[in-house]
Amino acid sequence: MTLPFSRILLAPAVAAVVFASCGAFADEGDAFNFFVGQTITYDDNLFRISDSVDDKRLQDLIGGTRRSDTVSTTYAGATFDKLLSRQKLHADLSYNVNRYSHFSSLDYNGLRANANWGWQLGNYLKGILSYERNRKLIDFGSLSSNERGSVRDINTYDRLYASADWWFHPAYSVGAGYSHVNSSYSSVRRQASEYDADAVELNAKFQPKTGNLIGMSLRQTKGNYPNRQPAPLTGAVLATVDNSFDQTDSEVNGDWRLTGQSRVLGRLGYTTRKHDQVQQRDFSGITGRLTYNWALEGKTNINFTLRREIGAVDDIDAAYVLTNGITLNPVWYPTSKVSLSAKYDWSKRRYEGDPFGLLGSNLVGLSVRNDNVNTASVSGTYLPLRNLQLTLTL
């Protein structure tokens, strides 16, 4: 069973320290397990504001000149796992209370929940029915520089997914899936970023007795932004714009063990995205995420990931961002109670979903936003007791 964890987002010129602990679990054989924990985070650049911003501008953005804060997060939750005949049931719920020592206007209560039913009917029909919800404070690093400030904005993300696969052969199947996603914000100023999307997928899989998997899928997504995005400047060519889109993904996915110590998993495909308005931001190209995992002598794991993806962001000006990135994550287990890990992530983000940035020739001073983000962290974890975990991260 996975223990509770702590996480922190780091941006360039930002340092943070995290201390975390978790409470007791029930026995792993039980269907229900419970956990509690506490995290203390110090962040010296909470709003991801450039060092070049002067005190007057800081006063306008955050109401003062202080950039740092200490955040206390208390969390508690429960997990449920049960196998009933051929039906696999899983659910987990985590509720967290976040309190800021200085910027108390950001205080909020978050939630992570999901329920999953892995169903099977006879020997040939299998599928998944799942629902998840995530409620959290928006990522300040993804916002435009003018949007970063001490105004609390909570994003609520919901996803419903259903699939069915027909295994006409022990190693081969064909199937279909459907998903519905909804993303909303508590702040009125970010209503233009709210969206819902419906996706339909057809797939085929090959999974031999070794457990390896190779699949192909074709997915069609219809995205709807119910609130039109207002123009950032008076007298713009477009007063508002509709960010709705149609997207097609054709991909190959898999999870293949190369040797007893190495494994490759991920997906690689071609994505086409077309918008109802401002076709200059339409996208077509290769997308995917590939991860190589290498385990050495049972004490060291190394993960290396390459990715090229498009997805929604919190930024008020852009409907999606194109991200190219690499991640390196080694983990060392010197003893059964101690683990040491490091992580480096580089990403290049291009906010191609910004319609007015792409019309920069007509809107003086605007251009497509580009971010280069370098993230580095080191972490140590100690389990003094079977049901207690302590973590320190920089």
N, C-alpha and C positions, 0 to 999 in steps of 0.2 A: 504494500500500500504506500502511496506517495505521501510524504510528510508535507505539512504546510511550508510555504516558501515566502521569501521576501524578494522584492524586485525594485530596481530604481533606474530611471532613465538619466543618462549622462549626456551632456552636450559639450562642445569645445569650450575650454576655460571654465568648466564647472567641476567642482570636487564635492563628493558627498560620502558620508559614513552611515552605515546601517547596522543596527544591532537587533536581532530578532530572536524570539523564543516561542515555543509552542507547548501547548498543554498535553494532557494525556489522551491517548486513544484507547478504545476498547480493543479486545483481542481481534487479530486479523481474521479469524474464522467467523466473526459475527457479521451479520448483514449490515448493521448500523455501526458506524464509528463516528466519534466526535473529536473536535480539536478547538483549541483556543490559542491565541498568540498576541505578541506585542512587538511592534517595530518602531524604532526611533530613527529618524532620518534628518541629517543636516545637509542643506543644499545652499551653496554660496552664490548661486545665480538662479533663483527659483523661476523667474519669468523668461530666462534665456535671452536677456537683453545685452546687446553689444557693449563692450567696455568703452567704446567711443561715444556713447550717448551721455550728454552732459546732465548735470543735476537738475536744470530747469526742465528738460524733457522728461527726466525720470519722475519729477514731481507731477507732471501732466499725466503720465502713464499709470503710476502706481501710488500717487499721493504722498511720496516721500523719496528719500535717496537711498534707503536701505534695500539691498538686493537679496540678502540671505534670509533663511528662516529654518526653524526646526519643526518637524512634523511628527506627531504622535499618531500611530495607527494601531487600534485595538481590533482584533478580528476573532470571530468564532464561527463555527460551522459544523456541518455533518455530512457524511457520505453514506450511500446505500448501494450495496452490490448483492445481487441474488440471482441464482440460476434456478429457474423453475422448468424442469423438463428440458426443452430445447429453447426456452425463452430466456434471454439475458437482460436483466433489469439493472440499470445504474442511475443514480441521481446524486448530485452534490450541491450544497448550498453554503455560501460563505458571506457573512455580513460584516462590514468593516466600518469603524467610526474613525474619521480623520480630523485631527485638530491641529491648527497652525498656531505657533506661539506668538507670532507677530501679526501676520496677515489673517486675522480671525474671520474676515469676511469670506475666506475660501473654505471654511469648515463645511464638511459634508459627510453624509453617510452613504457608503457604496454597497453594491450587491453584485455577487456572481452566482449564477444558478444555472444548472442544466439537468435535463432528464433525458434518458436514452433507453429505448426498447429495441434490442436486437432480436427480431422475431424470426421464426422459422415455421413453415407449414409443410408438413410431409418431408420428403427427401429432396425436393427440387426447388422449392420457393423459399427465399430468404430476403430479409430487408432490414431497414432501420427506420425508426420513427423517433425524432429528437426535437427538443426545444431548448433554447438557451437565452439568457438575459444577462447583460453586463451593464452596470450603472457606475460611472466613474467621472472624475474631473477631466476636462479636456487637456490634451498635451499642448503646453504653451509653445514648445519648439516648433510645432507644425503651423502655428498662426503667423500671419503677416506681422511685421514689426509694429504697425500701428494698432494691432488688436491685442497685443500683450499687455495685460494689466491685472489689477487685483479684483476684477469683477468675476464672480463665480459663475461658471457655466458647466452644467452637468450633461453628459451625453448618455442616453439610454439606447442600447442596441439590443434588438430582438431578432432571433432567427428560428424559423421552423423548417424542418427538413424531413422528407419522406422518400424512401426508395424501395424498389423491389427487384430482385434478380432471380432469373430462372436458370438453374444449374442443370442443363440438359445432358451434361457429361460431368463426371467427378472433378474434372479440371477446367471446364469451360462454362461460361455463363454469358447471358445477355440481360440487360436490365434498363430501367429508367428511374429517374429521380426528379423531385420537385423541391424547390426551396423558396421561402418568402423572407425577406429581410426588411426591417424597419429601423431607421436611425433618427432620433429626435433630440432636441436640445432644450434646456431650461431657459436660456436667454432669448429674448425676442430678437436681438441683433443678429443671431445666427440662424434664423428661420430659413433663409435661402439655402442653407446647407442640409436641411432635413430631406430625407429621401426614403423611398421604399423600392424594392426590386423583386421581381419574380423571375425565376430561372427554371428551365426545363432541360433535362439532360438525358441522353441516350449513351449507353456504355456497353463494352464487351471486355471480359476478363479471362485471363489464363492463370491458374493457380495450381501448380502440381503439388504432390504430397510433401515436397520439401518445405512448403510454406512460402516460397517466393511468389511474387505477383507481378504480372504485366497487364496493363489495361489500356484501352483506348476510349475516349469519350468525346462527345459533341454536345456543347451546352449553348443554349440561347437565353440571353438575359434581357429583360425589359426594365429599365430604370426610370423612375418617375420622381421629379422634384416638384412637389405641389406648390411651392412658393417661388415665384420668379425672382431672379437676382437683379437688384437695382444697379443702375450705372453708377460708377464711383465718381464721375465728374458731371457737372451741369453742362448741358448742351451736347452730350455724347450722341453718337450716331444711333445707338440703341438705348432706349429709356430703361428697358428691362430685358432679360434674356431667359429663355427656358433651357434648363440644363438636362432635360430628359434625354435618354440615349437608348440605343439598341446595341448589344454586344454579342459577338459569337466567339466561342473558344473551342478550338480543335486541339486535342492534346493526347500525348502518350504519358502514362504514369506507371510507376512501379516501385517495388521494394524487393531488392535482390541481394542475397548474401553471396559475395564473391568468394570468400574463404571463411574459415571458422572465426577469423578476427576482423574481417572487413565487410562492409555493407554499403550499398548505394540505394538511395530512395529519393523520390521526388516526382516532378512532372516537367514536361517540356512540350510546348505547343505554339500555336499561332492565334493571336487575338486581333479581332477587328471590332472597333468601336465607332459608331456613328451617332452624331448629335442632331437633334431636331433643329437647332439653330447654331450659327457660327461654325460652319463645317471645317474651318481652318484648324480646329482642335481635334478633328477626327483622328483616330489612331489605328494603325495596322502594323503588326510586327511580331517577332518572336518573344514569347514570355515563358516564364517557368521558374522553378526552384529545384536545385539539385543539392543533395547532402551526401557527403562521404563520411562514414563513421569507421574509425579504426581503434580497436581495443588491443592493448598490449599487456600480456601477462596478467590480466585480471586486475591490475592496479591503475592503469592509465587509459583514458579514453580521449580521442581527438576527433572533433567534429569540424568539418570544413564545408561551408555552404556558399553557393553561387545563386544569385537571384536577379530576375528582371521581371518586375510586376507593375501592374497599374491597379489603383484602388482609391477609395474615397478618403478624404482628409477632413480635418476640422476647420481648415482655413476658409474664411468667409468668401474669398474671392475665387476659389478654384473648386471645381466639381471632382477632379481626380488628380493624382500625381503619378508620374512615371518614375520608378525607383530602380536603379541598378546598384547592386551591392555585393559585398563578400563578408563572411563572418568566419573567424577562427576561434574555437572554444576547446582548449585542452583542460582535462580534469584528472587530478592525481589523488589516489586513495592510499596514503602511506599506511593507515591502519583501518580496521573496520569501523572506527569511531570518528575518524578525521578525514576530511577531504579538502583539497586546495584546488582552486580553479582560476582561470584567467579567460578574458574574452576581449577580442578586438573586432570592431565592426566598422566598415567603411561603406557609406552609401552616397550616391549622387541622386538628388531628387529634383525633377523638373516638373513644375506645376503647369502642365499643359492643359489642364482643365479650366484655366482662367480665361474666359472669353474676351475680357477687356484688355488683358495683357497681350493677347494675340492680335488685337486691333490697335496696338501701340502706335502705329503710324497715324491713326486718327485721334488718339487720346494722348496728348503731349505728356511725357514724363512716365508713361507706363511701359512695362516690358514683361516678358515671361520670367517669373521668379525661378532661380536655380539655387539649391542648397547643397553644399558638401558637408557631410556630417561624419566626424570621426569619434567613435566611442571606445573607451578602454576601461576595463575593470579587473580587479583581483578580488577574490573572495575566499574565506575560510569557514568551514562548518565543523562543529564538534557536537557529538551526541554523548553527553555524560551519562544519560539514562536511555533506556529503550524508547521511552515516550517523550523525550525532551531534546530539542534541537536548538543550538545557538549558532548564529551566523554573523560574521563581520565582513562588510563589503566596502571597498573604496573605488 
